[in-house]
Amino acid sequence: MKLSKLVGVRFKEKPADCVIDSHTFSLRGGYVKRVSNGIFSLYNPMKRVTANIEKILREEMDAVDCQEVLFPVVLPGSLWEESGRYTSVGEELLRFKDRNDTPMVLGMTHEEAAVHLAREYGSTYANYPFSIYQIQTKYRDEARPRAGLIRVREFTMKDAYSFHTTQEDLEQYYARMANAYDRIFERAGIPGVIAVKSDSGMIGGSVSHEYMLLADAGEDSIVLCDECGYSANMEAADTTVDNSGCSPMGELKKVYTPNCKTIEEVSAFLNCKVEEACKAVVYQVNATDEYVIVFIRGDYEVNETKLTNYLHEAIHPAEITEDSGLVAGYCGPYRQEAKCKIVYDKSLEGIENLFCGGNEVDYHYTGLNIKRDVGDVEYVDVSKIRDGGICPCCGKKSIRISRGIEAGNIFQLGTKYSKSMNMTYTAEDGSQQIPIMGCYGIGVGRLAACIMEAHHDDKGPVWPITVAPWKVHICCMRQDDEACRTTAEKLYKDLTDMGIEVLFDDRDVRAGVMFADADLLGVPVRVTIGPKALANGEIELATRDKSVQLSVKKEDIIPEIKKLMDSLYEEINSKVKDRI
């Protein structure tokens, strides 16, 4: 590719709406162009990056006996009605009607399509296990697209679906797929991606893991323990609380607390520790508007994902009305008479002396003992684990919270879709059984953005050679110098004839412009041909990250380029684990 012919514009200024580096460089480097909120067109450099990622995906999926197929983007609503998700999924599922007034959807995920494709083939035990995958466009009507290709509405995803006759077989394949995912990220140049326990969300299933790139720009909170290696998404991390050392049981008293609504205000007024507060957080169920009060230790926050999973209902922060029976800012468990569901978080368990709302304006109780004053209650874990908290695995106070970007996910679905969509097979004994499923996803564009987020400097991306849009970038510093021009053109032709992907900057521009564009395009190997070095029979050879800078004899330049490329490949491949 000659840079003079490359469609796209590169520019110096940072776009105003960019919040992370990968978004900034995607726009500045001529990789993407915004079409609408959360929808982008890809220029040739990004298309080449995603093609290289897709090549890795196909090779690793094929290696675990996963066969490539292709599902439609547009699906009949009736297919989603079979699984129950046509109505259970919210507004992120785009529903519409065709000219025949038939309900249709744009596929945001393809579990239903996978079951539909596999039902007939999977009707006998003899065909199990099997696995299929696609690389396809999807659409999710995301409420808050952000960060360029990290969170979009239209995207390309590799999604795979496996079918099994036993849980043991699913678990064995799940381990193989997890290994394949490790290899994918390692081959793509981001071996630091880690698998963390996650919440299954709308996909469903009992076991799931997210693959997270630890990055300050991430929107997910990742829980890590450096002592034992425990890792989980904040939404799925179990909270362990130590309530030893709290005050002994005392007398229940109603106390006047004027103008004290927040835990901090009440704690200061009563001269009590926030850790001994029974805080009330009120929600409403989306479907019915029923009130839900969560009582939780004063220094902890509610994990709304855990609460949603416990209730099996979507929720939202409550709007407390006059007829609700609730007293905003003063809700407590003692003599709570409002018509609502009450949830007690495990963080309160074992505390014998609490202060809480008095269910009356300007009043609180001190000396609350839940067992004595309320009765036997069920404690459930609906709180967010905290930085410095107790690890649920090793029990040490070693938890740290990091930010992360989700680069992929895997799920053990069980029979959620096969059962609801009446997929059965005839077992060896003649009985009818329901197959067990797994699913495994990686967003292609998001992975490209993750790689850029992990590998960049202040001038642009530093693409790993395995996914780079081109492997070698030739900069001809003087198009008006015949020796420079002819040397550059010959090198471009020779490398291209060898099958090496080369970008040749053949423009008559200033050196500053040429190098700025080269930095934005991030090609791992750079060859600079200038009249001064060429007069000495030399050509400059360097890596994009500046770790290698050489002056090479003109006649040795091709072997040295190949040697440098080989070393970059070896650096990545040395971190790729063996297949299982």
C-alpha positions as CSV (number, residue, x, y, z in Angstrom):
1,M,0.0,0.0,0.0
2,K,1.3,3.4,-0.9
3,L,0.4,6.0,1.6
4,S,-0.4,8.6,-1.0
5,K,-3.3,6.3,-2.0
6,L,-4.5,5.5,1.5
7,V,-8.1,6.7,2.1
8,G,-8.5,8.5,5.4
9,V,-7.2,11.6,7.1
10,R,-4.8,11.8,10.0
11,F,-4.7,14.9,12.2
12,K,-2.9,16.3,15.3
13,E,-5.8,17.7,17.4
14,K,-7.5,15.6,20.0
15,P,-11.3,15.2,19.4
16,A,-13.3,16.8,22.1
17,D,-15.5,13.8,22.9
18,C,-12.7,11.3,23.4
19,V,-12.3,9.9,26.9
20,I,-9.7,7.2,26.4
21,D,-6.5,6.9,24.3
22,S,-7.7,4.2,21.9
23,H,-10.7,6.3,20.9
24,T,-8.5,9.3,20.4
25,F,-5.9,7.5,18.2
26,S,-8.7,5.6,16.3
27,L,-10.0,9.0,15.1
28,R,-6.7,10.8,14.8
29,G,-5.0,8.0,12.9
30,G,-7.7,7.5,10.3
31,Y,-8.9,4.1,11.6
32,V,-12.6,4.8,12.1
33,K,-15.2,7.4,11.3
34,R,-18.2,8.1,13.5
35,V,-21.5,7.5,11.6
36,S,-23.9,7.8,14.5
37,N,-23.8,7.5,18.3
38,G,-22.0,4.1,18.9
39,I,-21.8,3.3,15.1
40,F,-18.5,3.6,13.2
41,S,-17.2,2.9,9.7
42,L,-13.8,1.3,9.5
43,Y,-11.1,2.7,7.3
44,N,-8.5,0.4,5.7
45,P,-6.0,0.3,8.6
46,M,-8.6,-0.8,11.1
47,K,-10.1,-3.2,8.6
48,R,-6.7,-4.8,8.3
49,V,-6.2,-5.0,12.0
50,T,-9.6,-6.7,12.5
51,A,-8.9,-9.1,9.7
52,N,-5.7,-10.2,11.4
53,I,-7.6,-10.6,14.7
54,E,-10.2,-12.7,12.9
55,K,-7.5,-14.9,11.4
56,I,-6.3,-15.6,14.9
57,L,-9.8,-16.3,16.1
58,R,-10.5,-18.7,13.3
59,E,-7.3,-20.6,13.8
60,E,-7.9,-21.0,17.6
61,M,-11.6,-21.9,17.1
62,D,-10.7,-24.5,14.4
63,A,-8.1,-26.0,16.8
64,V,-10.8,-26.8,19.4
65,D,-13.0,-28.5,16.8
66,C,-15.3,-25.6,16.4
67,Q,-16.9,-25.2,13.0
68,E,-17.5,-21.9,11.4
69,V,-21.1,-21.1,10.4
70,L,-23.0,-17.9,9.7
71,F,-26.3,-16.8,11.3
72,P,-28.6,-14.0,10.0
73,V,-28.4,-10.5,11.5
74,V,-32.2,-10.2,11.1
75,L,-34.1,-12.8,13.0
76,P,-37.9,-13.5,13.4
77,G,-39.2,-12.4,16.8
78,S,-40.9,-15.8,17.0
79,L,-37.4,-17.4,17.5
80,W,-36.8,-15.2,20.5
81,E,-40.3,-15.9,21.8
82,E,-39.3,-19.6,22.0
83,S,-36.6,-18.7,24.5
84,G,-38.6,-16.2,26.3
85,R,-36.2,-13.4,25.6
86,Y,-38.4,-11.5,23.2
87,T,-40.2,-9.9,26.2
88,S,-37.6,-10.4,29.0
89,V,-34.8,-8.5,27.3
90,G,-35.1,-4.7,27.6
91,E,-34.8,-1.9,25.1
92,E,-31.3,-2.9,24.0
93,L,-33.0,-5.5,21.8
94,L,-34.1,-3.7,18.6
95,R,-37.5,-4.9,17.6
96,F,-39.3,-4.0,14.4
97,K,-41.8,-5.3,11.9
98,D,-41.2,-6.2,8.3
99,R,-43.6,-5.3,5.4
100,N,-45.8,-8.3,6.3
101,D,-46.2,-7.0,9.8
102,T,-44.1,-9.9,11.1
103,P,-42.2,-9.1,14.4
104,M,-38.4,-9.1,13.7
105,V,-35.3,-8.4,15.8
106,L,-31.7,-7.4,15.0
107,G,-29.5,-10.1,16.6
108,M,-27.6,-8.8,19.6
109,T,-26.5,-12.4,20.5
110,H,-27.3,-15.6,18.7
111,E,-28.1,-18.4,21.2
112,E,-31.6,-18.8,19.7
113,A,-30.2,-19.0,16.1
114,A,-27.6,-21.6,17.3
115,V,-30.3,-23.8,18.7
116,H,-32.4,-23.4,15.6
117,L,-29.5,-24.4,13.4
118,A,-28.5,-27.4,15.5
119,R,-31.8,-28.9,16.5
120,E,-32.1,-31.4,13.7
121,Y,-28.5,-32.4,13.7
122,G,-28.5,-32.7,17.4
123,S,-31.4,-35.1,17.5
124,T,-29.3,-38.1,18.3
125,Y,-26.6,-38.8,20.9
126,A,-24.3,-40.1,18.2
127,N,-23.6,-36.5,16.9
128,Y,-22.5,-35.1,20.3
129,P,-20.5,-33.2,21.3
130,F,-20.2,-30.5,18.7
131,S,-19.4,-26.8,18.5
132,I,-20.1,-24.0,16.0
133,Y,-19.0,-20.4,15.7
134,Q,-19.5,-17.4,13.6
135,I,-17.9,-14.0,13.1
136,Q,-20.8,-11.7,12.4
137,T,-22.3,-8.2,12.8
138,K,-24.6,-7.7,15.8
139,Y,-26.6,-4.8,17.0
140,R,-27.3,-3.8,20.6
141,D,-29.2,-0.6,21.2
142,E,-26.8,0.4,23.9
143,A,-28.2,3.3,26.1
144,R,-24.8,4.9,26.7
145,P,-22.2,4.1,23.9
146,R,-18.8,5.4,24.9
147,A,-15.1,5.2,24.3
148,G,-15.0,4.6,20.6
149,L,-15.0,0.8,19.8
150,I,-15.1,-0.2,23.5
151,R,-18.9,0.2,23.9
152,V,-20.8,0.5,20.7
153,R,-24.2,-0.3,19.3
154,E,-23.2,-2.1,16.1
155,F,-20.3,-4.5,16.4
156,T,-18.6,-7.6,15.0
157,M,-18.3,-10.5,17.3
158,K,-16.9,-14.0,17.3
159,D,-19.5,-16.1,19.1
160,A,-19.3,-19.8,19.6
161,Y,-21.8,-22.4,20.9
162,S,-21.1,-25.9,22.1
163,F,-23.5,-28.7,22.7
164,H,-23.0,-31.6,25.1
165,T,-24.8,-34.6,26.6
166,T,-23.2,-34.4,30.1
167,Q,-22.1,-31.6,32.4
168,E,-18.7,-33.3,32.7
169,D,-18.2,-33.1,28.9
170,L,-19.2,-29.4,29.0
171,E,-16.7,-28.7,31.7
172,Q,-13.9,-30.4,29.8
173,Y,-14.7,-28.4,26.7
174,Y,-15.1,-25.2,28.7
175,A,-11.5,-25.7,29.9
176,R,-10.3,-26.2,26.3
177,M,-12.1,-23.1,25.2
178,A,-10.6,-21.1,28.1
179,N,-7.2,-22.2,27.0
180,A,-8.0,-21.1,23.4
181,Y,-9.0,-17.7,24.8
182,D,-5.7,-17.4,26.6
183,R,-3.9,-18.2,23.4
184,I,-6.0,-15.7,21.4
185,F,-5.1,-12.8,23.7
186,E,-1.5,-13.9,24.0
187,R,-1.2,-14.1,20.2
188,A,-2.8,-10.7,19.8
189,G,-0.1,-9.2,22.0
190,I,-2.0,-8.7,25.3
191,P,-1.0,-11.6,27.5
192,G,-2.0,-9.6,30.6
193,V,-5.7,-10.3,30.0
194,I,-7.0,-12.3,33.0
195,A,-10.1,-14.5,33.4
196,V,-12.4,-13.4,36.3
197,K,-15.5,-14.8,37.8
198,S,-18.5,-12.9,36.4
199,D,-22.2,-12.5,36.5
200,S,-24.0,-14.2,33.7
201,G,-26.5,-11.4,33.1
202,M,-29.1,-11.8,30.4
203,I,-27.2,-14.6,28.7
204,G,-27.9,-16.9,31.7
205,G,-26.1,-20.0,33.0
206,S,-24.6,-21.0,36.2
207,V,-20.9,-20.5,35.5
208,S,-19.3,-17.6,33.6
209,H,-16.0,-15.9,33.2
210,E,-15.0,-12.6,31.7
211,Y,-11.6,-11.9,30.2
212,M,-10.4,-8.5,31.4
213,L,-7.7,-6.2,30.3
214,L,-6.6,-4.3,33.4
215,A,-6.5,-0.7,32.3
216,D,-7.2,2.6,34.0
217,A,-9.6,3.4,31.1
218,G,-11.8,0.4,31.9
219,E,-15.4,0.8,33.1
220,D,-15.5,-2.4,35.0
221,S,-14.3,-2.9,38.6
222,I,-12.1,-6.0,39.0
223,V,-11.6,-7.6,42.3
224,L,-8.1,-9.1,42.8
225,C,-6.2,-10.9,45.6
226,D,-2.4,-10.8,45.2
227,E,-2.1,-13.5,48.0
228,C,-4.0,-16.3,46.4
229,G,-4.8,-15.2,42.8
230,Y,-8.6,-14.8,43.3
231,S,-10.2,-12.6,40.7
232,A,-13.8,-11.6,39.9
233,N,-15.8,-8.9,38.5
234,M,-17.2,-6.6,41.1
235,E,-20.7,-7.7,40.2
236,A,-19.9,-11.3,41.0
237,A,-17.4,-11.0,43.9
238,D,-18.5,-12.6,47.2
239,T,-18.3,-10.2,50.1
240,T,-16.9,-11.4,53.4
241,V,-17.2,-9.1,56.5
242,D,-15.5,-9.4,59.9
243,N,-17.8,-7.9,62.6
244,S,-15.8,-9.0,65.6
245,G,-14.9,-6.2,67.9
246,C,-18.2,-4.4,67.6
247,S,-20.0,-2.9,70.6
248,P,-21.8,-5.3,73.0
249,M,-25.6,-5.5,73.1
250,G,-27.3,-2.5,74.6
251,E,-30.7,-1.1,75.3
252,L,-32.9,-0.1,72.4
253,K,-33.6,3.6,72.6
254,K,-35.4,6.1,70.4
255,V,-33.3,9.2,70.0
256,Y,-34.2,12.7,68.6
257,T,-31.8,13.4,65.7
258,P,-32.9,16.7,64.1
259,N,-32.0,17.3,60.5
260,C,-29.8,14.1,60.4
261,K,-30.6,12.0,57.3
262,T,-27.3,10.6,56.0
263,I,-25.3,8.0,57.8
264,E,-22.4,10.4,58.3
265,E,-24.7,13.0,59.9
266,V,-26.3,10.6,62.2
267,S,-23.0,8.9,63.1
268,A,-21.5,12.3,64.0
269,F,-24.6,13.4,66.0
270,L,-24.7,10.1,68.0
271,N,-20.9,9.8,68.3
272,C,-21.2,6.2,66.9
273,K,-19.1,4.4,64.4
274,V,-20.4,4.2,60.8
275,E,-19.6,0.5,60.9
276,E,-22.4,0.0,63.4
277,A,-25.0,1.7,61.3
278,C,-27.9,-0.2,59.8
279,K,-28.3,1.8,56.6
280,A,-31.5,1.6,54.5
281,V,-31.3,1.7,50.7
282,V,-34.7,1.6,48.9
283,Y,-35.4,0.3,45.4
284,Q,-38.5,-0.5,43.4
285,V,-39.2,-3.5,41.2
286,N,-39.4,-2.4,37.6
287,A,-42.4,-4.6,36.7
288,T,-44.6,-3.9,39.7
289,D,-43.1,-0.8,41.5
290,E,-43.1,-2.8,44.7
291,Y,-40.7,-1.3,47.2
292,V,-37.6,-3.2,48.4
293,I,-35.6,-2.0,51.4
294,V,-32.0,-3.3,51.7
295,F,-30.6,-3.0,55.2
296,I,-26.8,-2.9,55.0
297,R,-23.9,-1.9,57.2
298,G,-23.3,1.8,57.0
299,D,-19.9,1.7,55.3
300,Y,-20.9,-0.7,52.6
301,E,-22.8,-0.1,49.3
302,V,-25.4,-2.3,47.6
303,N,-24.3,-4.4,44.6
304,E,-27.4,-4.0,42.4
305,T,-26.5,-6.9,40.2
306,K,-26.4,-9.2,43.2
307,L,-29.7,-7.8,44.4
308,T,-31.3,-8.2,41.0
309,N,-30.1,-11.9,40.9
310,Y,-31.5,-12.5,44.4
311,L,-34.9,-11.0,43.6
312,H,-35.0,-12.4,40.1
313,E,-36.4,-9.0,39.2
314,A,-35.0,-5.9,37.5
315,I,-34.9,-2.9,39.9
316,H,-34.4,0.9,40.0
317,P,-33.8,3.4,42.8
318,A,-37.0,4.1,44.5
319,E,-39.1,7.3,44.3
320,I,-40.6,7.4,47.9
321,T,-44.1,8.8,47.8
322,E,-46.3,10.0,50.7
323,D,-48.5,7.0,50.5
324,S,-45.7,4.5,50.4
325,G,-45.5,4.2,54.2
326,L,-41.8,4.8,54.1
327,V,-40.0,7.8,55.7
328,A,-37.2,9.0,53.4
329,G,-34.0,9.3,55.3
330,Y,-35.3,7.6,58.4
331,C,-36.1,4.0,57.3
332,G,-35.2,1.3,59.8
333,P,-36.1,-2.4,60.4
334,Y,-37.6,-2.0,63.9
335,R,-41.5,-1.6,63.6
336,Q,-41.2,-1.2,59.9
337,E,-44.8,-1.4,58.8
338,A,-44.6,-0.3,55.1
339,K,-45.8,-2.7,52.5
340,C,-42.5,-3.8,51.0
341,K,-39.9,-6.5,50.7
342,I,-37.0,-6.4,53.1
343,V,-33.5,-7.7,52.4
344,Y,-30.8,-8.0,55.1
345,D,-27.2,-7.9,53.8
346,K,-24.7,-10.3,55.4
347,S,-22.6,-7.3,56.4
348,L,-25.0,-6.8,59.4
349,E,-24.7,-10.4,60.6
350,G,-23.1,-10.7,64.0
351,I,-23.4,-7.0,65.0
352,E,-25.3,-6.9,68.3
353,N,-25.6,-3.1,68.7
354,L,-26.7,-1.0,65.8
355,F,-28.2,2.4,65.2
356,C,-30.9,2.8,62.5
357,G,-33.7,4.9,61.3
358,G,-36.7,5.4,63.5
359,N,-39.4,5.3,60.7
360,E,-40.2,8.8,61.9
361,V,-38.8,12.2,60.8
362,D,-35.9,13.3,62.9
363,Y,-35.7,10.1,65.0
364,H,-33.3,7.1,65.1
365,Y,-32.9,4.1,67.2
366,T,-29.7,3.1,69.0
367,G,-29.0,-0.2,70.6
368,L,-30.8,-2.2,67.9
369,N,-30.2,-5.9,68.0
370,I,-31.8,-7.5,65.0
371,K,-32.3,-10.9,66.5
372,R,-33.8,-9.6,69.7
373,D,-35.8,-6.6,68.3
374,V,-36.8,-7.9,64.8
375,G,-36.5,-11.7,65.0
376,D,-34.7,-14.3,63.0
377,V,-33.9,-12.9,59.5
378,E,-32.2,-14.3,56.4
379,Y,-28.9,-12.6,55.7
380,V,-27.9,-12.6,52.0
381,D,-24.9,-11.2,50.2
382,V,-26.0,-8.1,48.2
383,S,-23.1,-5.8,49.0
384,K,-20.0,-4.6,47.0
385,I,-16.7,-5.9,48.1
386,R,-14.3,-3.2,49.1
387,D,-10.7,-2.3,48.5
388,G,-8.6,-3.8,51.4
389,G,-11.5,-6.2,52.2
390,I,-11.3,-9.9,53.0
391,C,-10.6,-12.3,50.2
392,P,-13.5,-14.8,49.9
393,C,-10.9,-17.4,48.8
394,C,-7.9,-17.2,51.2
395,G,-9.6,-15.1,54.0
396,K,-6.8,-12.5,54.1
397,K,-7.4,-8.7,54.0
398,S,-5.7,-8.5,50.7
399,I,-8.4,-7.4,48.2
400,R,-7.6,-4.7,45.7
401,I,-9.9,-3.1,43.2
402,S,-8.6,-2.4,39.6
403,R,-10.3,-1.1,36.5
404,G,-10.7,-3.3,33.5
405,I,-12.0,-3.6,30.0
406,E,-14.0,-6.7,29.1
407,A,-12.2,-8.4,26.1
408,G,-14.3,-11.6,26.0
409,N,-16.5,-13.9,28.0
410,I,-17.4,-17.6,28.3
411,F,-20.5,-19.1,29.8
412,Q,-21.8,-22.6,30.9
413,L,-25.4,-22.1,29.8
414,G,-26.8,-25.4,30.9
415,T,-30.2,-26.1,29.4
416,K,-31.5,-22.5,29.5
417,Y,-32.0,-22.3,25.7
418,S,-32.1,-26.0,24.6
419,K,-35.0,-26.6,27.1
420,S,-37.0,-23.5,26.4
421,M,-36.7,-24.1,22.6
422,N,-37.5,-27.8,22.8
423,M,-34.2,-29.1,21.6
424,T,-33.9,-32.8,22.5
425,Y,-31.8,-35.8,21.5
426,T,-32.4,-39.5,21.6
427,A,-30.0,-41.0,24.1
428,E,-28.3,-44.4,23.7
429,D,-31.0,-46.0,25.9
430,G,-33.8,-44.5,23.7
431,S,-34.9,-41.8,26.2
432,Q,-35.4,-38.2,25.2
433,Q,-32.8,-35.9,26.8
434,I,-32.0,-32.1,26.7
435,P,-28.5,-31.1,25.6
436,I,-26.3,-28.9,27.7
437,M,-24.8,-25.8,26.1
438,G,-21.9,-23.4,26.5
439,C,-21.3,-20.1,24.7
440,Y,-18.1,-18.1,24.1
441,G,-17.8,-14.5,22.8
442,I,-15.1,-12.0,21.7
443,G,-15.9,-8.6,20.2
444,V,-13.5,-8.0,17.3
445,G,-13.6,-4.2,17.3
446,R,-13.4,-4.1,21.1
447,L,-10.4,-6.4,21.0
448,A,-8.7,-4.1,18.5
449,A,-9.4,-1.1,20.9
450,C,-8.1,-3.1,23.8
451,I,-4.8,-3.8,22.0
452,M,-4.5,-0.2,21.2
453,E,-5.2,0.8,24.8
454,A,-2.5,-1.6,26.0
455,H,0.1,-0.7,23.4
456,H,0.5,3.0,22.7
457,D,2.6,6.0,23.6
458,D,1.7,9.7,23.5
459,K,2.1,9.8,19.7
460,G,0.0,6.8,18.7
461,P,-0.6,3.1,18.8
462,V,2.3,0.6,18.9
463,W,0.7,-2.4,17.1
464,P,2.0,-5.9,18.0
465,I,3.3,-7.5,14.8
466,T,0.7,-10.2,14.8
467,V,-2.2,-7.8,14.4
468,A,-0.5,-4.8,12.8
469,P,-2.1,-3.4,9.7
470,W,1.2,-3.6,7.9
471,K,4.5,-5.2,9.1
472,V,6.9,-2.8,7.6
473,H,6.6,1.0,7.0
474,I,9.0,2.6,4.5
475,C,9.6,6.3,4.9
476,C,11.2,7.9,1.8
477,M,12.4,11.2,3.2
478,R,13.1,12.9,-0.2
479,Q,10.9,12.1,-3.1
480,D,12.9,14.7,-5.1
481,D,16.2,12.7,-4.5
482,E,16.5,10.1,-7.2
483,A,18.6,7.7,-5.1
484,C,16.2,7.8,-2.2
485,R,13.2,7.4,-4.4
486,T,14.5,4.5,-6.5
487,T,15.9,2.7,-3.4
488,A,12.6,3.0,-1.6
489,E,10.6,1.9,-4.6
490,K,12.8,-1.2,-5.1
491,L,12.7,-2.1,-1.5
492,Y,8.9,-1.8,-1.5
493,K,8.6,-4.0,-4.5
494,D,11.0,-6.6,-3.2
495,L,9.3,-6.9,0.2
496,T,5.9,-7.0,-1.4
497,D,7.0,-9.7,-3.8
498,M,8.1,-11.7,-0.7
499,G,4.6,-11.6,0.7
500,I,5.4,-9.0,3.4
501,E,2.7,-6.4,4.1
502,V,4.4,-3.1,3.5
503,L,3.2,0.5,3.8
504,F,5.2,2.9,1.6
505,D,5.1,6.6,2.4
506,D,5.8,7.9,-1.1
507,R,4.5,11.4,-0.4
508,D,6.4,14.6,-0.9
509,V,5.9,16.0,2.6
510,R,8.0,17.4,5.5
511,A,9.8,14.9,7.7
512,G,7.7,16.0,10.7
513,V,4.5,15.2,8.9
514,M,5.8,11.8,7.7
515,F,7.0,10.7,11.1
516,A,3.8,11.9,12.9
517,D,1.7,9.8,10.5
518,A,4.0,6.9,10.9
519,D,3.5,7.1,14.7
520,L,-0.3,7.2,14.3
521,L,-0.2,4.2,12.0
522,G,1.9,2.3,14.5
523,V,3.5,-0.2,12.1
524,P,6.0,-2.3,14.2
525,V,9.0,-2.1,11.8
526,R,10.1,1.2,10.3
527,V,12.6,1.7,7.5
528,T,13.8,5.3,6.9
529,I,15.6,6.1,3.6
530,G,17.3,9.5,3.6
531,P,19.9,11.0,1.3
532,K,22.6,11.5,4.1
533,A,22.6,7.9,5.3
534,L,22.2,6.6,1.8
535,A,25.3,8.5,0.7
536,N,27.1,6.3,3.2
537,G,25.5,3.2,1.9
538,E,23.2,2.9,4.9
539,I,19.5,2.7,5.7
540,E,17.9,3.3,9.1
541,L,16.0,0.4,10.6
542,A,13.9,0.8,13.8
543,T,10.9,-0.5,15.7
544,R,7.9,1.6,16.4
545,D,8.5,1.5,20.2
546,K,12.1,2.8,19.6
547,S,13.6,-0.2,21.4
548,V,15.6,-1.0,18.3
549,Q,17.4,1.6,16.2
550,L,20.0,0.5,13.7
551,S,22.0,1.7,10.8
552,V,22.1,-1.1,8.3
553,K,24.1,-1.5,5.1
554,K,21.9,-1.1,2.0
555,E,22.7,-4.5,0.7
556,D,21.8,-6.1,4.1
557,I,18.5,-4.3,4.7
558,I,16.1,-7.1,3.6
559,P,17.8,-9.9,5.8
560,E,17.9,-7.4,8.7
561,I,14.2,-6.6,8.2
562,K,13.3,-10.3,8.2
563,K,15.5,-10.8,11.3
564,L,13.8,-8.0,13.2
565,M,10.4,-9.2,12.2
566,D,11.2,-12.7,13.3
567,S,12.4,-11.4,16.7
568,L,9.1,-9.5,17.2
569,Y,7.1,-12.6,16.3
570,E,9.2,-14.7,18.7
571,E,8.7,-12.2,21.5
572,I,4.9,-12.7,21.2
573,N,4.9,-16.4,20.6
574,S,7.1,-17.1,23.6
575,K,4.2,-16.0,25.8
576,V,1.6,-18.2,24.1
577,K,0.8,-21.3,26.1
578,D,0.5,-24.8,24.6
579,R,-3.0,-26.0,23.5
580,I,-4.8,-28.5,25.6
